[in-house]
Amino acid sequence: MSAAGVPLAWYLVLGAILFALGAAGFLFRRNIITMFMAIELMLNAVNLTFVALAYYLGQVDGLVLAFFVMVVAAAEAAVGLAIILTVFRNRASLGIDEVQSLRN
Amino acid sequence: MQQLWLIPLFPLLGFLLNGLLGRRLSKAAVNAVAIGAVLASFLWTLKVLGALWPLEAPHLERYFTWIQADQARIGYDLALDRLSAVMLLVVTGVGLLIHIYSVGYMAQEGGYYRFFAYLNLFMFFMLTLVLAANFLLLFVGWEGVGLCSYLLIGFWFLKASASNAANKAFIVNRVGDFGFSLAIYLIFVNFGSLDFARVFAAVSRQPVESGFGTLTAIGLLLLMGATGKSAQIPLYVWLPDAMEGPTPVSALIHAATMVTAGVYMTARCSAIYLHAPGALEAVAVVGLLTASSAATIGITQFDIKKVFAYSTISQLGYMFLGAGVGAFGAAIFHLWTHAFFKALLFLGAGSVIHALGEQDLRRMGGLRAKAPLTFWTLLCAALSISGVPFTAGFFSKDQILLAAHQHAPWMYWLGTLTAAMTAFYVFRAIFLAFFGAPRGWRHAHESPPVMTLPLAALALLSLAGGYFDVSGFLAPLFPAAAGHHDPRLVFVATGAGLAGIALAWLFYVARPGLAERAAARLGGLYRLVYNKYFVDELYEAVLLRPVVEGSRRLLWRKVDVGLIDGAVNGVGARACGVGGVLRLIQSGNIRSYAAWVLLGSLVTLLAALAGGSR
């Protein structure tokens, strides 16, 4: 089905690419802010997949889940940014490798 | 209703008051509470006895059901018959005098209120024991007096010897109590009740056992309990050590009252024993052997309290002999007179110790002039215990010996020999303490009136207490062992006592030094007796060491440390080991966590794909 002429597979491939980019960014970058953005990217990739599938299958479930993801993302942004702010205040650095005080 | 429950209640209140608030009360207030409680019990006993006199039938009062299981009811029931009346008078009367004496003796001691609280608690349990109308309530009192005995022997608990003696007394008594509780189970199983009246009525309907049956088993187990509480062979070893307690305690608990509980219980169970002649014979033999062997030990001891302690064991042996030959009335009669003269002997010894600060007879001597009242009162007790005619001990001891002769002549002769030894060791103590020249002391003083007045009262009772014919009074309770006695037997027994006194005079006054020579001549035998037949050492080697070493080597080192600790520690150590490996994963590096998460989800994904393709 292609109401706007875009096939479902394209959405799914785009979602997968975005998710892979997000995961790679989370794994390989050291700046906390960047990693945070990578997380958001992964969340939005999943959202895209949900919405596309909901549209394709004509079901509302995917849309509902997408809203949930957005709510969680908003909450996560609030908490995550607060944490980042506190870490920066305490350590004057945004390097993720310096935040290791819970090791072992 | 005569409100019998008030009799034990007064001392219980005294105990609570002194025990809880005594620390803040003055000594005078503590005295008033403690003595007042016992005095109230004594007076209430007199009032009840006066109301019920001549007490021909037992008076039973039921208060409430304590335990109800199926058809069996065990109640808080108190009973008063002639036997418990005699015991009540002894316990409250002698107890009262000793409470008064303690005021003087303990005046300088710490823990004053604690001492009197324990004494009152003891009175409560002893009165419960005496008044109980069933075996279980008697057992409550029985255990309670054991507890108080433990607390009071260990009164100076900072002294290692005192707390060891307290432990010894408690543990040895536990052995006897084990037998007693088995006897109670057996009675309950066989008769379905623990009430004295019902049990004894059921017993008297049974035929007399000729062989070894249930009643004999019950009798022997009761005897085991009695040997623990009343310090008979083989469980007598705790009593000499119990002299570590303050002297008034020795007088009250370990001479006059508590240790007679076994005799009381045996007399109370006379119905059972009369239907189990085998068990009764065992009572007589145990009593006689205890009486004679303890008397020989008493001859060799130098600690004045130890002499009297062995004397107590020996006299209790007499009571068991009396009970064992069927003369329960005579046994209780001797209990009655013994309470007076033995309490007096101990209180007199306490007065001597108080005067000198010394317990060793070898360092006394010549006290007669310094402490005349103590001397004269002690002399009364010594005459009485020696069975000098017309003193209290004369009547009761002769009754026992005559009954023994009727049962078996050899018992009479051994008993008479023991009577001679009794007179010897008591007068030996008197002569060593009060005659001759002072040996190594400078200052001595007579005790204050608060101590000498009870001594005087007890001296009077020691001399005249035999004119109240207890065995005649108890005759309705116990079938009389009627018989005609050869009057010569009385002369022989009395003569033996007088000979013992004369011999002591010869050894320790007329010819000092003779005793040492005789001891040297007898050598090995003397050392054997002086060391108390090495019974303590024997128990140590045969019973204690295997238990202690077994506990230490096997139970502690192997079972406890090896098995139990090993298992617990092993579980802990394994958890630590596994945790140590897992800990490495928690690196603190977020990206490594993320990598793990990614890896995990990939594996899950692949697994799902693999599963889906199948």
Interface residues (C-beta under 8 A of the other chain):
Chain A: A23 F26 L27 F28 M35 I96 D97 V99 Q100 S101 L102 R103 N104
Chain B: R583 Q586 S587 G588 N589 I590 R591 A594 A595 L598
